[in-house]
């Protein structure tokens, strides 16, 4: 397992791109908690804090595929770095202006979310050119999914450290400044500067004209719902079994399960169709959510939560392979960004849905939501199996393509997109 990951990390530029992307995404990983802590420090209500965090999330979900399309059209440096700077400046306006003027606060937070650079999709577009072998790229996707779990675990801890050492305002400024440095490290690297999207047919739907991609997005909307609902259902359970400390352990256990599952999955070379493998992984994910409804004692519940997270990262890593297969030519960054957006929207929907369910039915029915959402995701994959299994066909490039006048072809391993 270790040898497989070390082979990837030994590749030229791999560590720089992976670390730079994770650092560059810190503002996004920490935005919700940083905004809430800052608003509370300013004397604002929890309602205002939640509303501002929601505005950031919605704007981020809108901005990712839009910026991803711009990256495919104009290259990474011309889009990623300006977007990172604009996002950081908008958050700085929020940090200095505070919540005294509500309209300004909403506009600043919305702009910060909207201009968050699509570094995640950009990294996945770069892996084929950096590694060169299909098996290594698939392993890198799994390692990438694991690294995201680490970031979303460490990020909130960094916010609390900054708040304890300085202030919530400093946390906003420092983390967004560090995020710009991470984006800068990525875009000045040779792979990022050299990468060009394949010529693409001009089409207003962009990546969304792919039936296979739409099937994946539909499935991952419900996987996001499952994950978002667990975070809410765990609250009343923790209140009855030890309070905030237990809640923290449950959330950490979910991340630990994803780390372990992703690490094991990425260490092996998998044969067979990725679409069939994804159905199996989603089925296992849904089944592992069901034991949460037993709601045993705190220690046993933590172990069940670890189990519930085991198949999440493998599902995401397998989906990355299918996105690369089904993304129309010249839309790879946009396609990956759509997956991120759909998952984020699904998590938000799951959070909103689980609230009323928990209020009326308690934690038991709250934990029924992720299992149900997981099986709906499996149903979507089953109904669209033929679309996902069909080999992708390269889009016909119009006479005057939208991008890449030199007709450079992005290095990919998908059917019809050979390097």
C-alpha positions in Angstrom: 0.0 0.0 0.0 2.7 2.4 1.0 4.8 1.6 -2.0 2.0 2.4 -4.4 1.4 5.9 -2.9 5.2 6.5 -2.7 5.5 5.9 -6.4 3.0 8.7 -7.0 4.6 11.1 -4.6 8.0 10.5 -6.2 6.7 11.7 -9.5 7.9 15.1 -10.4 5.6 17.9 -9.2 3.2 15.5 -7.6 3.8 16.6 -4.0 3.8 20.2 -4.9 0.5 20.0 -6.7 -1.2 17.9 -4.0 0.0 20.1 -1.1 -0.6 23.3 -3.0 -4.2 22.3 -3.9 -5.0 21.3 -0.3 -3.5 24.5 1.1 -5.3 26.5 -1.6 -8.6 24.9 -0.6 -8.2 25.7 3.1 -10.5 28.8 2.9 -13.3 26.7 1.5 -12.8 23.9 4.1 -12.9 26.4 7.0 -15.3 29.0 5.7 -18.4 27.8 7.5 -16.9 27.5 11.0 -14.8 30.7 10.5 -17.8 32.7 9.5 -19.9 31.5 12.4 -17.1 32.2 15.0 -16.5 35.7 13.5 -20.2 36.6 13.5 -20.7 35.5 17.1 -17.6 37.5 18.1 -19.1 40.5 16.4 -22.3 40.0 18.5 -24.4 38.7 15.7 -27.0 36.0 16.1 -26.8 32.3 15.2 -29.4 33.0 12.6 -27.2 35.6 10.9 -24.2 33.4 11.2 -26.0 30.4 9.6 -27.5 32.6 6.8 -24.0 34.0 5.9 -22.5 30.5 5.9 -25.3 29.3 3.7 -24.8 32.2 1.3 -21.1 31.3 1.0 -22.0 27.7 0.3 -24.6 28.4 -2.3 -22.3 30.9 -4.1 -19.5 28.4 -4.0 -21.7 25.7 -5.5 -22.6 28.1 -8.4 -19.1 29.4 -8.9 -17.3 26.1 -9.2 -18.6 24.8 -12.5 -18.6 28.3 -14.0 -14.9 28.8 -13.1 -14.2 25.3 -14.1 -15.5 26.0 -17.6 -13.3 29.2 -17.7 -10.3 27.1 -16.8 -11.0 24.7 -19.7 -11.3 27.7 -22.0 -8.4 29.8 -20.9 -6.0 27.6 -18.8 -5.4 27.3 -15.1 -3.1 30.3 -14.3 -5.4 32.9 -15.9 -8.4 31.8 -13.9 -7.3 30.1 -10.7 -5.0 32.8 -9.3 -7.2 35.8 -10.0 -10.2 33.9 -8.6 -8.2 33.1 -5.4 -7.2 36.7 -5.0 -10.7 38.0 -5.5 -12.1 35.5 -3.0 -9.5 36.4 -0.4 -10.1 40.2 -0.9 -13.9 39.7 -0.6 -13.4 37.8 2.7 -11.0 40.5 3.9 -13.8 43.1 3.2 -16.1 41.0 5.4 -13.5 40.6 8.1 -12.9 44.4 8.3 -16.4 45.6 7.7 -18.0 43.1 10.1 -21.7 42.6 10.3 -22.7 46.2 11.0 -24.0 46.6 7.4 -25.9 43.4 6.6 -26.0 43.9 2.8 -22.3 44.4 2.6 -21.7 41.3 4.7 -23.9 39.2 2.5 -22.3 40.6 -0.7 -18.8 40.1 0.5 -19.4 36.5 1.7 -21.2 35.7 -1.5 -18.4 37.0 -3.6 -15.9 35.0 -1.5 -17.8 31.8 -2.2 -18.4 32.6 -5.9 -14.7 33.2 -6.7 -13.4 30.2 -4.8 -11.0 28.7 -7.4 -11.8 25.2 -8.7 -8.5 23.8 -7.5 -10.0 20.4 -6.8 -11.2 19.8 -10.4 -8.0 21.4 -11.7 -5.8 18.9 -9.8 -7.7 15.9 -11.2 -7.3 17.3 -14.7 -3.5 17.5 -14.1 -2.9 14.0 -12.8 -2.7 12.2 -16.2 0.0 14.6 -17.4 2.0 14.3 -14.2 1.9 10.5 -13.7 1.5 9.2 -17.3 0.2 5.7 -16.4 -3.5 5.0 -16.1 -3.2 2.8 -13.0 -1.2 5.5 -11.2 -3.8 8.1 -12.1 -6.6 5.9 -10.6 -4.5 5.5 -7.4 -3.9 9.2 -7.3 -7.7 9.8 -7.5 -8.0 7.6 -4.3 -5.1 9.4 -2.6 -6.8 12.7 -3.6 -10.0 11.7 -2.0 -8.2 10.6 1.2 -6.3 13.9 1.3 -9.6 15.8 1.1 -10.8 14.0 4.2 -7.6 15.1 6.0 -8.1 18.7 5.0 -11.6 18.8 6.2 -10.5 17.3 9.5 -7.5 19.5 10.0 -9.0 22.7 8.7 -11.5 23.3 11.5 -8.7 22.7 14.0 -6.6 25.4 12.3 -9.5 27.8 12.7 -9.7 27.2 16.4 -5.9 27.6 16.8 -6.0 30.9 15.0 -9.0 32.1 17.1 -7.3 31.1 20.3 -3.9 32.7 19.4 -5.3 35.8 17.8 -9.0 36.4 16.9 -11.8 35.2 14.6 -11.0 38.2 12.3 -7.4 37.0 12.1 -8.5 33.5 11.3 -10.5 34.8 8.3 -7.5 36.8 7.1 -4.7 34.3 7.7 -6.5 31.3 6.3 -7.6 33.1 3.1 -4.1 34.6 2.7 -2.6 31.1 3.0 -5.1 29.9 0.5 -3.8 32.4 -2.1 -0.3 31.1 -1.5 -1.5 27.6 -2.1 -3.2 28.5 -5.4 -0.1 30.5 -6.4 2.1 27.4 -5.8 -0.1 25.3 -8.1 -0.5 27.8 -11.0 3.1 28.7 -11.4 4.1 25.0 -11.5 5.2 23.7 -15.0 2.3 21.2 -15.3 -0.3 23.8 -14.6 1.2 26.3 -17.0 1.6 23.7 -19.7 -1.9 22.1 -19.4 -4.3 22.9 -22.1 -7.8 21.5 -22.5 -8.7 19.6 -25.6 -10.6 21.5 -28.3 -14.2 21.5 -27.5 -17.4 21.9 -29.4 -19.2 25.1 -28.6 -22.3 24.2 -26.6 -24.0 26.1 -23.8 -24.5 23.0 -21.7 -20.8 22.3 -21.6 -20.0 19.1 -19.6 -23.7 18.6 -18.8 -24.5 17.4 -22.3 -23.0 14.0 -21.3 -25.6 11.5 -20.2 -23.1 9.6 -18.2 -22.0 12.6 -16.2 -25.7 13.5 -15.5 -26.2 10.0 -14.1 -23.2 10.4 -11.8 -24.4 13.8 -10.6 -27.8 12.4 -9.8 -26.3 9.5 -7.8 -23.9 11.8 -5.9 -26.6 14.3 -5.0 -28.1 11.6 -2.8 -24.7 10.5 -1.4 -24.2 14.1 -0.4 -27.6 14.1 1.2 -26.7 11.0 3.2 -23.5 12.6 4.5 -25.2 15.9 5.4 -28.0 14.1 7.2 -25.6 12.2 9.5 -24.2 15.5 10.8 -27.6 16.6 12.0 -28.9 13.2 13.2 -25.7 12.9 15.4 -26.6 16.0 17.4 -29.6 14.6 19.4 -27.8 11.3 19.8 -24.8 13.1 21.3 -27.0 15.2 23.5 -28.3 11.9 25.1 -24.9 10.2 25.3 -22.4 12.7 26.5 -22.8 16.0 24.7 -20.4 17.9 22.4 -17.5 15.6 23.1 -19.4 12.6 21.7 -20.5 14.6 18.7 -16.9 15.5 18.0 -15.9 11.8 18.2 -18.7 10.8 15.8 -17.6 13.3 13.2 -14.0 12.3 13.6 -14.9 8.7 13.3 -16.8 9.3 10.0 -13.6 11.0 8.6 -11.4 8.2 9.9 -13.5 5.6 8.2 -13.2 7.4 4.9 -9.4 7.7 5.4 -9.0 4.0 6.0 -11.4 3.0 3.2 -9.8 5.4 0.6 -6.3 4.3 1.5 -7.0 0.6 1.1 -9.0 1.1 -2.1 -6.3 3.2 -3.7 -3.6 0.7 -2.9 -5.0 -2.0 -5.2 -5.4 -2.1 -9.0 -9.0 -2.9 -9.8 -10.1 -4.9 -12.8 -13.5 -4.7 -14.5 -15.9 -1.9 -15.4 -15.8 1.1 -13.0 -19.5 1.6 -13.4 -20.2 -1.8 -12.0 -17.7 -1.3 -9.2 -19.3 2.0 -8.3 -22.7 0.3 -7.9 -21.2 -2.3 -5.6 -19.4 0.4 -3.5 -22.6 2.5 -3.2 -24.5 -0.6 -2.2 -22.0 -1.2 0.6 -22.1 2.4 1.6 -25.9 2.3 2.0 -25.8 -1.0 3.9 -23.2 0.4 6.3 -25.4 3.4 7.1 -28.2 1.2 8.4 -26.5 0.0 11.7 -26.5 3.6 12.8 -30.2 3.2 13.6 -29.3 0.8 16.4 -28.0 3.7 18.4 -25.9 1.7 20.9 -23.7 3.2 23.6 -21.2 5.9 22.7 -18.2 3.7 22.2 -20.1 1.2 19.9 -21.7 4.1 18.1 -18.3 5.6 17.3 -17.2 2.2 15.8 -20.4 2.0 13.7 -19.7 5.5 12.5 -16.2 4.5 11.4 -17.8 1.7 9.4 -20.3 4.1 7.9 -17.5 6.2 6.5 -15.4 3.3 5.1 -16.9 3.2 1.6 -17.3 7.0 1.1 -13.8 7.8 -0.3 -13.7 4.7 -2.5 -17.1 5.8 -4.0 -15.7 9.3 -4.7 -12.4 7.9 -6.2 -14.3 5.5 -8.5 -16.6 8.4 -9.5 -13.5 10.4 -10.5 -12.6 7.7 -13.0 -16.1 7.7 -14.5 -16.1 11.5 -14.7 -12.9 11.3 -16.7 -14.5 8.8 -19.0 -17.7 10.6 -19.7 -16.7 14.3 -19.7 -17.0 15.7 -23.2 -13.7 16.7 -24.8 -12.4 20.0 -23.5 -14.7 20.0 -20.3 -12.7 17.9 -17.8 -12.2 20.6 -15.2 -15.8 21.7 -15.5 -17.0 18.1 -15.2 -15.0 17.5 -12.0 -16.3 20.9 -10.6 -19.9 19.8 -11.3 -19.3 16.7 -9.2 -18.0 18.8 -6.3 -21.0 21.2 -6.6 -23.6 18.4 -6.7 -22.1 16.7 -3.7 -22.1 20.0 -1.8 -25.7 20.8 -2.7 -26.7 17.3 -1.7 -25.0 17.7 1.7 -26.9 21.0 2.2 -30.2 19.4 1.2 -29.5 16.5 3.5 -28.8 18.8 6.4 -32.1 20.7 5.8 -34.1 17.5 5.4 -32.7 15.8 8.5 -33.6 18.8 10.7 -37.4 18.4 10.5 -37.1 14.6 10.5 -35.1 14.7 13.8 -37.5 17.2 15.3 -40.5 15.1 14.7 -39.1 11.6 14.9 -35.9 11.9 16.9 -32.4 10.6 16.2 -33.6 7.2 15.1 -35.5 8.5 12.1 -32.7 11.0 11.5 -30.3 8.1 11.1 -32.8 6.4 8.7 -32.2 9.3 6.2 -28.6 8.4 5.2 -29.5 4.8 4.6 -32.6 5.8 2.5 -30.5 8.3 0.5 -27.8 5.7 -0.1 -30.3 3.3 -1.6 -31.9 6.0 -3.8 -28.3 6.7 -5.1 -27.9 3.0 -5.8 -31.3 3.0 -7.6 -30.1 5.9 -9.8 -27.0 4.0 -10.7 -29.0 0.9 -11.5 -31.4 2.7 -13.7 -28.6 4.4 -15.6 -26.2 1.5 -15.7 -26.3 1.2 -19.5 -25.4 4.9 -19.9 -22.5 4.7 -17.5 -21.2 1.5 -19.0 -21.3 2.7 -22.5 -17.9 3.9 -23.8 -17.7 7.6 -24.1 -17.4 9.1 -27.5 -15.2 12.1 -28.2 -17.3 15.1 -29.0 -16.9 16.4 -32.6 -15.0 19.6 -32.5 -16.5 22.5 -34.3 -14.6 24.2 -37.1 -14.0 27.2 -34.8 -13.5 25.6 -31.4 -13.9 27.6 -28.2 -10.4 27.2 -27.0 -6.8 26.0 -27.6 -5.9 27.4 -31.0 -2.8 25.2 -31.1 -5.1 22.1 -30.9 -3.2 20.8 -27.9 -4.9 17.7 -26.5 -5.2 17.2 -22.8 -3.6 13.9 -21.6 -6.3 11.5 -20.7 -6.9 7.8 -20.6 -10.6 7.7 -21.3 -12.1 6.0 -24.3 -11.8 8.4 -27.2 -9.4 10.6 -25.3 -6.1 8.9 -25.6 -3.0 10.8 -24.6 
